[in-house]
Amino acid sequence: MSVDLRSDTVTRPTGAMREAMARAPVGDDVYGEDPTVNELQEFAAALLGKERALYLPSATMSNQVAVLAHTERGDELFCDVDAHVYGAEAGSPAMLAGVMCHTLPAVGGIVAADVLEAAIRPANIHHPRPRLLTLENTHNGAALHPDRLAATVAVARAHGLSIHLDGARLFNAAVALNLSARTLTEPVDSVTVCLSKGLGAPMGALLAGSNAFIERALRYRKALGGGLRQAGIVAAGGLFALRHHVERMADDHRRARTLASALSGLPGMRVVEAEVPTNMVMVDLDGASGPLVDQGRGVGVLFGSMGPGRLRLVTHLDVDDAGIAAAADFFTKVARERRGA
Ligand SMILES: *Cc1c(COP(=O)(O)O)cnc(C)c1O
């Protein structure tokens, strides 16, 4: 029995998804003539409550195209110091858009309104132009209710900032909060959704926003080499995922909670609690995470570390109840051996 809890990116397309992909009508999407890509984009725009959506190869490209389309060189982007856009996308805001990232401390993924307010400099020839706020939902596996973001959003609006939501796992948040995706995207100008994480498509992401914004984004997508041709083959996987794999995320969340409660009683481990958890279990260890990751791999229980003393276990489409039981067994044995040692 092996189980892969490293990330929800490891999911493989199901048989039914592969069939939908094989059957998909296609055309040249750079000409706007791929019917499946067009259907996916229209379906996603409605789901996300925006005028238009654009299919891109990855959520990283989607976020960076959004940064490019919202800013000019020298503008200032405000984000949480842990933001994926800032710290996990190869320095692209600087490399590609030439913007300054002004990182701010956050609690549970939320930059407080007064922290943002204090960081925004007045208009003055000496200052960078404050232009964009990025948010993330889910953030490290925690779903953020829009009410908890409202004060920060209001400060951004009062200063004329645009707002981009990195919703790589937006549907996990929607399912966990029992809210529609469009309720979560209503306060923001643009949103990225990853199709290749918990949704289970082999690749792809969506960027949604106003018509004018997507018109600019289309040009940057092309500039970055993201204009694809018969992309309907893979877009069909994304469309299938949005139709069939959203509600089932509740199963991933339930399994993550089962795993969390199995681990929470074990000596030397502390489960990090989120107000509204989704498909991730974060565990702080008394010791180092690296050796435990290696030990797990040796017996087919795969998971990752988030820094020297923290583990991350992620549930997804390819993890079932037996996989959760195997992981719980592994950690129980480890705890027992340690106590005996
Ligand atoms: C995974 C992730 C991305 C990037 O997604 P890719 O499709 O791997 O490029 C962006 N933001 C967040 C919050 C993510 O978790």
The ligand as an SDF file (V2000), in Angstrom:
LIG
                    3D

 15 15  0  0  0  0  0  0  0  0999 V2000
    0.4590   25.7480   -7.1000 C   0  0  0  0  0  0  0  0  0  0  0  0
    0.1870   27.1750   -6.8840 C   0  0  0  0  0  0  0  0  0  0  0  0
    0.3920   28.1060   -7.9090 C   0  0  0  0  0  0  0  0  0  0  0  0
    1.0500   27.7370   -9.2230 C   0  0  0  0  0  0  0  0  0  0  0  0
    0.4650   26.6780   -9.8860 O   0  0  0  0  0  0  0  0  0  0  0  0
    1.1870   25.9220  -11.0880 P   0  0  0  0  0  0  0  0  0  0  0  0
    0.0460   25.4350  -11.9070 O   0  0  0  0  0  0  0  0  0  0  0  0
    1.9940   24.8460  -10.4490 O   0  0  0  0  0  0  0  0  0  0  0  0
    2.0270   26.8760  -11.8250 O   0  0  0  0  0  0  0  0  0  0  0  0
    0.0800   29.4160   -7.6480 C   0  0  0  0  0  0  0  0  0  0  0  0
   -0.4270   29.7950   -6.4710 N   0  0  0  0  0  0  0  0  0  0  0  0
   -0.6470   28.9390   -5.4580 C   0  0  0  0  0  0  0  0  0  0  0  0
   -1.2140   29.4350   -4.1750 C   0  0  0  0  0  0  0  0  0  0  0  0
   -0.3410   27.6020   -5.6400 C   0  0  0  0  0  0  0  0  0  0  0  0
   -0.5380   26.7500   -4.6290 O   0  0  0  0  0  0  0  0  0  0  0  0
  1  2  1  0
  2  3  1  0
  2 14  2  0
  3  4  1  0
  3 10  2  0
  4  5  1  0
  5  6  1  0
  6  7  2  0
  6  8  1  0
  6  9  1  0
 10 11  1  0
 11 12  2  0
 12 13  1  0
 12 14  1  0
 14 15  1  0
M  END
$$$$
